[in-house]
Amino acid sequence: MPGYWMVFCANCGAHVFNAQITEVPAEYAFSLCNECVEKYGEPAGFTKTPDEVFWDKCRDAMLEDYGKVLTNDEILIELDLPSSPISLLERDAKRR
């Protein structure tokens, strides 16, 4: 079973999340907590985690195309449709 890195906020030192050691390609990793990002903004060149970006895109696509955030059951139905916006986002995420 892989071990975990504890990832802390580079600004205030709060625990942000745990990452599997295999997911972090270095011996050192940091992030910013949501409170510090809201208070000070994102530093130049600082990127969001891929999961955050993916779910932001999913939420935006659902609101734009369906007028609401879909339920889990509705998302599963959409994933089975090859040309649905949610299905396209999922395939795009797998290519990265």
Backbone as a printed PyTorch tensor [residue, N CA C, xyz], in Angstrom:
tensor([[[  0.8390,  -1.1700,   0.0000],
         [  0.0000,   0.0000,   0.0000],
         [  0.8930,   1.2450,   0.0000]],

        [[  0.6320,   2.1700,  -0.9450],
         [  1.5040,   3.3360,  -1.0270],
         [  1.3300,   4.2670,   0.1630]],

        [[  2.3860,   5.0010,   0.4570],
         [  2.3180,   5.9840,   1.5330],
         [  1.7260,   7.2940,   1.0400]],

        [[  1.5900,   8.2480,   1.9520],
         [  0.9870,   9.5280,   1.6180],
         [  1.8770,  10.6710,   2.0640]],

        [[  1.8690,  11.7410,   1.2940],
         [  2.4790,  13.0040,   1.6750],
         [  1.3700,  13.8560,   2.2650]],

        [[  1.6630,  14.5440,   3.3210],
         [  0.7340,  15.5500,   3.8270],
         [  1.1180,  16.8540,   3.1430]],

        [[  0.1640,  17.5070,   2.5130],
         [  0.4190,  18.7420,   1.7830],
         [ -0.1810,  19.8940,   2.5720]],

        [[  0.6500,  20.9130,   2.8070],
         [  0.2550,  22.0410,   3.6370],
         [  0.1980,  23.3300,   2.8280]],

        [[ -0.5280,  24.3090,   3.3560],
         [ -0.6200,  25.6240,   2.7310],
         [  0.7350,  26.3170,   2.8620]],

        [[  1.2470,  26.8280,   1.7610],
         [  2.5400,  27.5120,   1.7640],
         [  2.4580,  28.8590,   2.4780]],

        [[  1.2680,  29.3750,   2.6660],
         [  1.1140,  30.6770,   3.2990],
         [  0.8790,  30.5620,   4.8070]],

        [[ -0.1680,  29.8230,   5.2130],
         [ -0.5300,  29.7750,   6.6400],
         [ -0.1340,  28.4750,   7.3320]],

        [[  0.2420,  27.4580,   6.5660],
         [  0.6810,  26.1920,   7.1560],
         [ -0.4250,  25.2020,   7.4610]],

        [[ -1.6740,  25.5200,   7.1080],
         [ -2.7850,  24.6030,   7.3700],
         [ -2.6680,  23.3600,   6.4880]],

        [[ -3.1220,  22.2330,   6.9940],
         [ -3.1470,  20.9990,   6.2190],
         [ -4.1880,  21.1530,   5.1150]],

        [[ -3.8040,  20.9130,   3.8520],
         [ -4.7090,  21.1020,   2.7210],
         [ -5.2650,  19.7680,   2.2430]],

        [[ -4.3970,  18.7770,   2.0110],
         [ -4.8470,  17.4620,   1.5730],
         [ -3.7090,  16.4670,   1.7100]],

        [[ -4.0230,  15.1920,   1.5020],
         [ -3.0200,  14.1340,   1.4470],
         [ -2.9290,  13.6500,   0.0120]],

        [[ -1.7250,  13.3960,  -0.4550],
         [ -1.5280,  12.8780,  -1.8080],
         [ -0.7200,  11.5970,  -1.7190]],

        [[ -1.0850,  10.6280,  -2.5470],
         [ -0.2790,   9.4080,  -2.5810],
         [  1.1210,   9.7700,  -3.0570]],

        [[  2.1050,   9.1170,  -2.5010],
         [  3.4870,   9.4060,  -2.8720],
         [  3.6850,   9.2220,  -4.3730]],

        [[  2.9880,   8.2700,  -4.9800],
         [  3.1420,   8.0470,  -6.4130],
         [  2.5580,   9.1830,  -7.2420]],

        [[  1.6670,  10.0120,  -6.6560],
         [  1.0610,  11.1300,  -7.3720],
         [  1.9240,  12.3790,  -7.3420]],

        [[  2.8690,  12.4480,  -6.4380],
         [  3.7230,  13.6250,  -6.2940],
         [  5.1210,  13.2360,  -6.7540]],

        [[  5.6010,  13.8480,  -7.8550],
         [  6.8780,  13.4150,  -8.4330],
         [  8.1100,  13.9470,  -7.7300]],

        [[  7.9560,  14.5450,  -6.5690],
         [  9.1040,  15.0930,  -5.8530],
         [  8.9710,  14.7810,  -4.3740]],

        [[  9.9900,  15.1190,  -3.6170],
         [  9.9410,  14.8840,  -2.1790],
         [  9.2900,  16.0580,  -1.4550]],

        [[  8.9290,  17.0960,  -2.1890],
         [  8.3670,  18.2820,  -1.5740],
         [  7.1770,  18.7590,  -2.3950]],

        [[  6.0830,  19.0540,  -1.7460],
         [  4.9130,  19.5940,  -2.4350],
         [  4.2040,  20.5440,  -1.4850]],

        [[  3.5580,  21.5430,  -2.0510],
         [  2.7680,  22.4660,  -1.2530],
         [  1.5810,  22.9320,  -2.0680]],

        [[  0.6770,  23.6060,  -1.4140],
         [ -0.5080,  24.1340,  -2.0590],
         [ -0.8960,  25.3970,  -1.3100]],

        [[ -2.0000,  25.9830,  -1.6740],
         [ -2.5850,  27.0650,  -0.8960],
         [ -3.9700,  26.6230,  -0.4590]],

        [[ -4.3410,  26.9320,   0.7660],
         [ -5.6800,  26.5870,   1.2210],
         [ -6.6790,  27.5550,   0.5850]],

        [[ -7.9390,  27.1550,   0.5530],
         [ -8.9770,  27.9940,  -0.0570],
         [ -9.0680,  29.3610,   0.6070]],

        [[ -8.9050,  29.4110,   1.9240],
         [ -9.0100,  30.6830,   2.6410],
         [ -7.9180,  31.6560,   2.1980]],

        [[ -6.6890,  31.1730,   2.0350],
         [ -5.5920,  32.0550,   1.6100],
         [ -5.7660,  32.5070,   0.1570]],

        [[ -6.2610,  31.6210,  -0.7000],
         [ -6.5110,  32.0090,  -2.0910],
         [ -7.5810,  33.0920,  -2.1320]],

        [[ -8.6460,  32.9280,  -1.3330],
         [ -9.7100,  33.9330,  -1.3010],
         [ -9.2130,  35.2540,  -0.7330]],

        [[ -8.3460,  35.1800,   0.2640],
         [ -7.8730,  36.3890,   0.9330],
         [ -6.8130,  37.1240,   0.1160]],

        [[ -5.8490,  36.3690,  -0.4830],
         [ -4.7080,  36.9870,  -1.1570],
         [ -4.6930,  36.7910,  -2.6700]],

        [[ -5.5480,  35.9180,  -3.1860],
         [ -5.5460,  35.6230,  -4.6200],
         [ -4.5110,  34.5570,  -4.9610]],

        [[ -4.5970,  34.0630,  -6.1980],
         [ -3.6500,  33.0390,  -6.6400],
         [ -2.3660,  33.7000,  -7.1250]],

        [[ -1.2070,  33.1850,  -6.7170],
         [  0.0550,  33.7420,  -7.1940],
         [  0.2110,  33.5270,  -8.7020]],

        [[  0.9440,  34.4080,  -9.3460],
         [  1.1870,  34.2660, -10.7830],
         [  1.8590,  32.9290, -11.0570]],

        [[  1.3590,  32.2140, -12.0560],
         [  1.9480,  30.9330, -12.4320],
         [  1.5210,  29.7760, -11.5600]],

        [[  0.6940,  30.0160, -10.5720],
         [  0.2270,  28.9550,  -9.6810],
         [ -0.9760,  28.2940, -10.3280]],

        [[ -0.9610,  26.9920, -10.4610],
         [ -2.0460,  26.3060, -11.1510],
         [ -2.9450,  25.5760, -10.1730]],

        [[ -4.1720,  25.3420, -10.5990],
         [ -5.0910,  24.5400,  -9.8090],
         [ -4.7740,  23.0730, -10.0280]],

        [[ -5.2180,  22.2580,  -9.1020],
         [ -5.0310,  20.8300,  -9.2970],
         [ -5.9200,  20.3740, -10.4500]],

        [[ -5.5100,  19.3610, -11.1810],
         [ -6.3160,  18.8810, -12.3020],
         [ -7.7460,  18.5170, -11.9150]],

        [[ -7.9510,  17.9640, -10.7330],
         [ -9.3090,  17.6120, -10.3020],
         [-10.1900,  18.8540, -10.1780]],

        [[ -9.6360,  19.9200,  -9.6030],
         [-10.4160,  21.1520,  -9.4630],
         [-10.8090,  21.7050, -10.8270]],

        [[ -9.8500,  21.7290, -11.7400],
         [-10.1090,  22.2500, -13.0780],
         [-11.1630,  21.4000, -13.7740]],

        [[-11.0330,  20.0780, -13.6830],
         [-11.9830,  19.1740, -14.3140],
         [-13.3910,  19.4000, -13.7830]],

        [[-13.5460,  19.4540, -12.4580],
         [-14.8870,  19.6060, -11.8830],
         [-15.4620,  20.9940, -12.1380]],

        [[-14.5890,  22.0150, -12.2200],
         [-15.0660,  23.3510, -12.6020],
         [-15.6260,  23.3270, -14.0230]],

        [[-14.9100,  22.6620, -14.9330],
         [-15.3820,  22.5470, -16.3160],
         [-16.6860,  21.7460, -16.3880]],

        [[-16.7710,  20.6870, -15.6140],
         [-17.9990,  19.8710, -15.5960],
         [-19.1820,  20.6920, -15.1060]],

        [[-18.9930,  21.3940, -14.0010],
         [-20.0720,  22.2120, -13.4600],
         [-20.5080,  23.2770, -14.4670]],

        [[-19.5320,  23.9650, -15.0940],
         [-19.8480,  24.9930, -16.0840],
         [-20.5910,  24.4040, -17.2800]],

        [[-20.1480,  23.2300, -17.7470],
         [-20.8060,  22.5810, -18.8910],
         [-22.2340,  22.1780, -18.5360]],

        [[-22.4310,  21.6580, -17.3200],
         [-23.7730,  21.2640, -16.9050],
         [-24.6960,  22.4780, -16.8450]],

        [[-24.2250,  23.5600, -16.2600],
         [-25.0550,  24.7550, -16.1490],
         [-25.3770,  25.3340, -17.5250]],

        [[-24.3870,  25.3270, -18.4140],
         [-24.5950,  25.8810, -19.7540],
         [-25.5140,  25.0020, -20.5990]],

        [[-25.2680,  23.7050, -20.6020],
         [-25.9990,  22.8040, -21.4960],
         [-27.3020,  22.2630, -20.9190]],

        [[-27.3710,  22.1120, -19.6000],
         [-28.5470,  21.5090, -18.9890],
         [-29.3180,  22.4790, -18.0940]],

        [[-28.7080,  23.6210, -17.7870],
         [-29.3570,  24.6100, -16.9370],
         [-29.3360,  24.2750, -15.4600]],

        [[-28.6310,  23.2170, -15.0850],
         [-28.5320,  22.8100, -13.6790],
         [-27.3400,  21.8730, -13.5240]],

        [[-26.9590,  21.6350, -12.2810],
         [-25.9370,  20.6320, -11.9860],
         [-26.6450,  19.2850, -11.9290]],

        [[-26.1660,  18.3310, -12.7230],
         [-26.8170,  17.0280, -12.8260],
         [-26.5890,  16.1780, -11.5780]],

        [[-27.5090,  15.2830, -11.3230],
         [-27.3480,  14.3100, -10.2400],
         [-26.3620,  13.2340, -10.6970]],

        [[-25.9090,  12.4110,  -9.7750],
         [-24.9900,  11.3240, -10.1340],
         [-25.6020,  10.3900, -11.1710]],

        [[-26.8840,  10.0520, -11.0130],
         [-27.5530,   9.1670, -11.9720],
         [-27.6250,   9.8120, -13.3510]],

        [[-27.9120,  11.0990, -13.3990],
         [-27.9700,  11.8010, -14.6890],
         [-26.6000,  11.8650, -15.3500]],

        [[-25.5460,  12.0420, -14.5490],
         [-24.1770,  12.0620, -15.0930],
         [-23.8410,  10.7010, -15.7040]],

        [[-24.2030,   9.6210, -15.0200],
         [-23.9300,   8.2800, -15.5510],
         [-24.6330,   8.0550, -16.8890]],

        [[-25.8480,   8.5340, -17.0110],
         [-26.5740,   8.4150, -18.2830],
         [-25.8450,   9.2080, -19.3700]],

        [[-25.4190,  10.4250, -19.0500],
         [-24.7230,  11.2780, -20.0220],
         [-23.3830,  10.6740, -20.4470]],

        [[-22.7030,  10.0020, -19.5300],
         [-21.4150,   9.3800, -19.8650],
         [-21.5780,   8.2610, -20.8920]],

        [[-22.7550,   7.6640, -20.9530],
         [-23.0140,   6.6170, -21.9380],
         [-23.3050,   7.1710, -23.3310]],

        [[-23.5600,   8.4590, -23.4260],
         [-23.8430,   9.0960, -24.7190],
         [-22.5460,   9.6880, -25.2670]],

        [[-22.0200,   9.1570, -26.3810],
         [-20.7140,   9.5700, -26.8830],
         [-20.5610,  11.0640, -27.1900]],

        [[-21.6420,  11.7430, -27.5610],
         [-21.5010,  13.1420, -27.9410],
         [-21.9800,  14.1250, -26.8720]],

        [[-22.3140,  13.6360, -25.6770],
         [-22.7560,  14.5480, -24.6220],
         [-21.5680,  15.3690, -24.1140]],

        [[-21.8060,  16.5990, -23.6680],
         [-20.7160,  17.4410, -23.1590],
         [-19.9400,  16.7860, -22.0170]],

        [[-20.6290,  16.0930, -21.1370],
         [-19.9700,  15.4380, -20.0040],
         [-19.0780,  14.3010, -20.4950]],

        [[-19.5460,  13.5440, -21.4620],
         [-18.7580,  12.4540, -22.0340],
         [-17.4980,  12.9970, -22.7270]],

        [[-17.6370,  14.1120, -23.4330],
         [-16.4860,  14.7260, -24.0980],
         [-15.4600,  15.2120, -23.0790]],

        [[-15.9110,  15.8110, -21.9920],
         [-14.9870,  16.2570, -20.9500],
         [-14.2570,  15.0800, -20.3080]],

        [[-14.9760,  13.9950, -20.0930],
         [-14.3510,  12.8190, -19.4810],
         [-13.2660,  12.2450, -20.3860]],

        [[-13.5460,  12.1540, -21.6840],
         [-12.5270,  11.6340, -22.6120],
         [-11.3320,  12.5690, -22.6960]],

        [[-11.5810,  13.8650, -22.6760],
         [-10.4820,  14.8460, -22.6990],
         [ -9.6040,  14.7110, -21.4610]],

        [[-10.2220,  14.5030, -20.2850],
         [ -9.4630,  14.3440, -19.0450],
         [ -8.6100,  13.0830, -19.0670]],

        [[ -9.0960,  12.0200, -19.6800],
         [ -8.3320,  10.7750, -19.7540],
         [ -7.1060,  10.9060, -20.6470]],

        [[ -7.1560,  11.7970, -21.6340],
         [ -6.0260,  11.9760, -22.5430],
         [ -4.8800,  12.7340, -21.8920]],

        [[ -5.1400,  13.4250, -20.8300],
         [ -4.0960,  14.2500, -20.1970],
         [ -3.2200,  13.4380, -19.2980]]])
